[in-house]
Structure formats: structure tokens, C-alpha cells
């Protein structure tokens, strides 16, 4: 019986074909895997990816400013007394000097009250004057009584001296001298008693006079205050400058404390700017800023920091280092830079939307530009063009600069 003899090499060809098929399938699977986004990878369009390079270069430590021109000093005009607007003496936008009348009010009730209080104080001042006159009369009476007693004593001593001389010459007897001695002794005691009483009375009168003086001063101060309350019906400029926000109208009712306008310093300006809260701990009073106004470079200095944060920003005030440029107007916008520190060499990356993810991660692009791998990093100072890299990146590496919020949880990007 005949047997089929296998041709040499046929089995080997089958094995080779099968191996080639298996290898092709494996290659297809690998390619499919690489082309298919996995759980931790995402494919992005190359044209939509903006890439920047990490560099070692001077970091310019500044923050951009957009400031609004405002008056250097603003003094508010408020009513001290209430009333109805009778006359407008000044107009909005006018230049005024300190003490200049702006508005005149009328208040019949206040005027009547002032008249009544003035009359009452005048009556009290009259009574005080009467008390002062009584004190003066008491002092004069005490002085007069003491003077009379001293005069009587001098006369009695003179008479006694004459009689004593006659007695010593035996011209008169003892009976003629004795009454004079008694008169002199009495008058001496009387003068001494009057002097003691006078000193005590003078002390009492001095106390009374001091109280009278104090009462008179208080009454006059009260009278002055009453008169000032009437004068307060004329609202005056508390400072010199330009009157603004002055919108009162004739007949308008004004209450005490109502703000009716403000006076802005003329020709003296400052800038008010809002700064991102990221820089709150780095802004200091005295730091310098630079701006350009009308083609002229100007220097400014931080004069005040208002640390209250609103909508993620806080406010600062800056004054001109020299005279403010001419032609500035209230509300004018000025762009500038606030210098936070000297430029220092550092590892920096371009700023961009990629920082919106918090500045803690970056997608580092490989050499051929087909893949970007997520990496943890740390950033420091920032300005509009640069961000300081404190760890995680080295000069020469490239990173994705666009927004990475949509794939911040991915481990890698496939760039196609």
C-alpha cells in the first residue's frame, strides 16, 4: 500500500505563517492601545496645544496695576444743623476757599429756641454780674471798716502820748490818763480782730469770686454755642479745593449730619488700584511703582494698603513721587507696574492658563513632542509673563501652557 510522503519544509512554512499572523495581531493590538485613550491618558489635537520652554533667566518681580486717578485729599461737607435750603451760594464744580459759605438754611424753630436761650443766658449773666458787684462791695466795706479802726487807733495813741507827757510833768493826774489808755487798748484789740476777720472774709470772697468767674465763663461759652448753632445754618467749606458731588436744591430739607458734597484737592492726585489677593503679603507701604502718562514716565509710591479682600482683590493707594503730571482728571485710568523686588535669576516658566489648576502640576512634553506627562511641581513668585518654578522642572524642559483643567486628573496627554 502506498504512503504519502510529506514534502520537506512544508511544516516549517506553516509555522512561519502562523507566527507572522500572531506578530501582526500583536502589532495591531499595540498600535490600537497606543491610539486608544486609556483611563489615565487623553488624546489632544496638536494644533490646540500651546507649548513653552522652562528657562533660567532673571525673574522680574512686579505686579501690573490699573489705577484710577482720584484727588489726593477729599474733605466731606456735612450739615451741623438741620433746616430747609434757603439759598445756594456755591455751585457744583466751583473752586472754594476754607470758610466760604456754600448753603444757607432756614429753621424757624431753631431760631426761636436760640432767641429764648440767649435771653435766659443773658439774664443769668446779669445775675452773676450782680453777685460780683456784691462781693466787691463786701470787700470795700471790710477795707473801709478796718481803715476807720486804724485811724481811730492812731488818734487815740496820739492823745495818750500827749496826756502821758503832761502826766509825767505833773500837769495832769492819773485820772486824766487812764481813760485814754483804755481807749488805746480797746482800739488795738478791735483793729486786730478786724484784720483777722478781713483775712477770713477775703478768702471767702476770693472763693466766691472764683465761682462767679467760672459761672461767667460757662455762661459765655454756652452763649457762644447757642450763637454758633444759629451760625450753623450757614454751611461753609471746611477746606479749600474743588466742590464736587454738590447736588442740593432750594427748598430741600437737610438733617443734621447729612452729607451735601465734598471738596477735592485741586492739582494734587493719587492712584487707587485693586491688586490680586495673591500679593497681599508682599505689598508694603513705600514700595515703588512706575507708569506712563501722556508719554511721560512717572514714579509712584505705595502710601496706603486696605487689606480687606473683596472679589479676590484688595486695594492700595499710591502717591506721585514728584509733582503729578498736568492734565489729570478724576476717574482717569493709568496702567503701571508695582515693583515687589529686584530682578533675580531663577528657573521660570511662561505664565498662562495652565496655572489656573493651582500651580501644583504641569504636563511636561517629551523630546519628540508626541506626549506630555503629568508632573507635580511647586511655583513661587509670578508676574504676567513669568512664574518662578521652585521645584519639579528644570531649564530646557517644555510644558503645556494652555488650560489643563479638563484633564488635570490625567497622567499623560497624547498629542496627535
Rosetta blueprint (number, residue, H / E / L):
1 X L
2 X L
3 X L
4 X L
5 X L
6 X L
7 X L
8 X L
9 X L
10 X H
11 X H
12 X H
13 X H
14 X H
15 X H
16 X H
17 X H
18 X H
19 X H
20 X H
21 X H
22 X H
23 X H
24 X H
25 X H
26 X H
27 X H
28 X H
29 X H
30 X H
31 X H
32 X H
33 X H
34 X H
35 X H
36 X L
37 X L
38 X L
39 X L
40 X L
41 X E
42 X E
43 X E
44 X E
45 X L
46 X H
47 X H
48 X H
49 X L
50 X L
51 X E
52 X E
53 X E
54 X L
55 X E
56 X E
57 X E
58 X E
59 X E
60 X L
61 X L
62 X E
63 X E
64 X E
65 X E
66 X E
67 X E
68 X E
69 X E
70 X E
71 X E
72 X L
73 X L
74 X E
75 X E
76 X E
77 X E
78 X E
79 X L
80 X L
81 X L
82 X L
83 X E
84 X E
85 X E
86 X E
87 X E
88 X E
89 X L
90 X L
91 X L
92 X L
93 X L
94 X L
95 X E
96 X E
97 X L
98 X L
99 X L
100 X L
101 X E
102 X E
103 X E
104 X E
105 X E
106 X E
107 X L
108 X H
109 X H
110 X H
111 X H
112 X H
113 X H
114 X H
115 X H
116 X H
117 X H
118 X H
119 X H
120 X H
121 X H
122 X H
123 X H
124 X H
125 X H
126 X H
127 X H
128 X H
129 X H
130 X H
131 X H
132 X H
133 X H
134 X H
135 X H
136 X H
137 X H
138 X H
139 X H
140 X H
141 X H
142 X H
143 X H
144 X H
145 X H
146 X H
147 X H
148 X H
149 X H
150 X H
151 X H
152 X H
153 X H
154 X H
155 X H
156 X H
157 X H
158 X H
159 X H
160 X H
161 X H
162 X H
163 X H
164 X H
165 X H
166 X H
167 X H
168 X H
169 X L
170 X L
171 X L
172 X L
173 X L
174 X H
175 X H
176 X H
177 X H
178 X H
179 X H
180 X H
181 X H
182 X H
183 X H
184 X H
185 X H
186 X H
187 X H
188 X H
189 X H
190 X H
191 X H
192 X H
193 X H
194 X H
195 X H
196 X H
197 X H
198 X H
199 X H
200 X H
201 X H
202 X H
203 X H
204 X H
205 X H
206 X H
207 X H
208 X H
209 X H
210 X H
211 X H
212 X H
213 X H
214 X H
215 X H
216 X H
217 X H
218 X H
219 X H
220 X H
221 X H
222 X H
223 X H
224 X H
225 X H
226 X H
227 X H
228 X H
229 X H
230 X H
231 X H
232 X L
233 X L
234 X E
235 X E
236 X E
237 X L
238 X L
239 X L
240 X L
241 X E
242 X E
243 X E
244 X E
245 X L
246 X L
247 X L
248 X L
249 X L
250 X L
251 X L
252 X L
253 X E
254 X E
255 X L
256 X L
257 X L
258 X L
259 X E
260 X E
261 X E
262 X E
263 X E
264 X E
265 X L
266 X L
267 X L
268 X L
269 X E
270 X E
271 X E
272 X E
273 X E
274 X E
275 X E
276 X E
277 X H
278 X H
279 X H
280 X L
281 X L
282 X L
283 X L
284 X L
285 X L
286 X L
287 X L
288 X E
289 X E
290 X E
291 X E
292 X E
293 X E
294 X L
295 X L
296 X E
297 X E
298 X E
299 X E
300 X E
301 X E
302 X E
303 X E
304 X E
305 X E
306 X E
307 X E
308 X E
309 X E
310 X E
311 X L
312 X L
313 X E
314 X E
315 X E
316 X E
317 X E
318 X E
319 X E
320 X E
321 X L
322 X L
323 X L
324 X L
325 X L
326 X L
327 X L
328 X L
329 X L
330 X L
331 X L
332 X L
333 X E
334 X E
335 X E
336 X E
337 X E
338 X E
339 X E
340 X L
341 X L
342 X L
343 X L
344 X E
345 X E
346 X E
347 X E
348 X E
349 X E
350 X E
351 X L
352 X L
353 X H
354 X H
355 X H
356 X H
357 X H
358 X L
359 X L
360 X L
361 X E
362 X E
363 X E
364 X E
365 X E
366 X L
367 X L
368 X L
369 X L
370 X L
371 X E
372 X E
373 X E
374 X E
375 X E
376 X E
377 X L
378 X E
379 X E
380 X E
381 X E
382 X E
383 X L
384 X L
385 X L
386 X E
387 X E
388 X E
389 X E
390 X E
391 X E
392 X L
393 X L
394 X L
395 X L
396 X L
397 X L
398 X E
399 X E
400 X E
401 X L
402 X L
403 X L
404 X L
405 X H
406 X H
407 X H
408 X L
409 X L
410 X L
411 X L
412 X E
413 X E
414 X E
415 X E
416 X L
